[in-house]
Amino acid sequence: METVVLKNDAEELKSLVIATMMSLEFLMKEQPIVFYELVMKCRDHNHRFFGNTGEDLEKLALVQPGGSVHDSICNIVLSATNGNGLKMTLGSPIK
């Protein structure tokens, strides 16, 4: 299985990176608040999701049951996201 090195120096499966990026791009366009909440959870594991955003993320398999985010998903999210707040942008997570 092919792997890639991310900007945070983590090595992840290329297929997981591609699938996750598709979900992140969807969220960025269609549900920016849900995207923001995912980034906040990846930056701070103690962050509590706002409203139903945790359920929305679980439906997309970006969050595990119970609200935790798998380390691989966090690596991709953190490597792909630039900026803070409403000025967040999404770029390639690959180094």
C-alpha positions in Angstrom: 0.0 0.0 0.0 1.3 3.4 -1.0 1.9 6.0 1.7 2.7 9.7 1.6 4.5 12.0 4.0 2.3 14.9 5.3 3.4 18.4 6.2 3.4 17.4 9.9 5.9 14.6 9.0 3.4 11.9 9.6 3.2 9.0 7.1 -0.3 8.0 6.0 -2.0 5.8 3.4 -2.4 7.7 0.2 -5.9 6.3 -0.3 -6.9 7.6 3.2 -5.5 11.0 2.4 -7.5 11.2 -0.9 -10.7 10.1 0.7 -10.4 12.4 3.7 -9.5 15.4 1.4 -12.7 14.7 -0.6 -14.7 14.9 2.6 -12.9 18.0 3.8 -13.5 19.8 0.5 -17.2 19.0 0.7 -17.4 20.3 4.3 -15.5 23.5 3.4 -18.0 24.3 0.6 -21.2 22.9 2.1 -20.8 22.9 5.9 -18.1 25.3 6.9 -19.1 25.3 10.6 -18.8 21.5 10.7 -15.3 21.8 9.0 -14.3 24.4 11.6 -15.4 22.2 14.5 -13.4 19.3 13.1 -10.3 21.4 12.9 -10.8 22.7 16.4 -11.2 19.1 17.7 -8.0 18.1 15.9 -6.1 21.0 17.4 -7.5 20.4 20.9 -8.8 16.9 21.8 -10.7 18.4 24.7 -12.8 20.6 22.3 -16.5 19.9 22.6 -18.5 19.9 19.3 -21.1 22.5 18.8 -24.7 21.3 18.3 -25.0 18.3 16.0 -21.6 18.8 14.3 -20.2 15.7 15.9 -23.0 13.6 14.5 -22.5 15.2 11.0 -18.8 14.3 11.2 -19.5 10.8 12.4 -21.7 10.2 9.3 -18.8 11.2 7.1 -16.5 8.8 9.1 -14.3 11.7 10.1 -15.1 11.2 13.8 -15.4 7.9 15.7 -18.4 7.0 17.8 -18.0 8.8 21.0 -16.6 11.9 19.4 -12.9 11.2 19.2 -10.9 11.7 16.0 -8.5 9.0 14.8 -4.8 10.1 14.8 -4.6 9.6 11.0 -7.6 11.9 10.3 -6.1 14.5 12.7 -2.7 14.3 10.8 -4.5 15.0 7.5 -6.7 17.7 8.8 -3.9 19.6 10.6 -1.6 19.2 7.6 -4.2 20.5 5.1 -5.6 23.4 7.1 -4.1 26.8 7.2 -5.1 29.9 9.2 -7.6 30.4 12.0 -11.3 31.1 12.4 -13.2 32.3 9.3 -9.9 32.7 7.5 -9.1 29.0 7.4 -8.1 27.6 4.0 -7.6 24.1 2.8 -4.6 23.0 0.8 -2.6 19.9 0.1 -1.6 18.0 3.2 1.3 16.4 1.4 4.8 17.6 2.1 
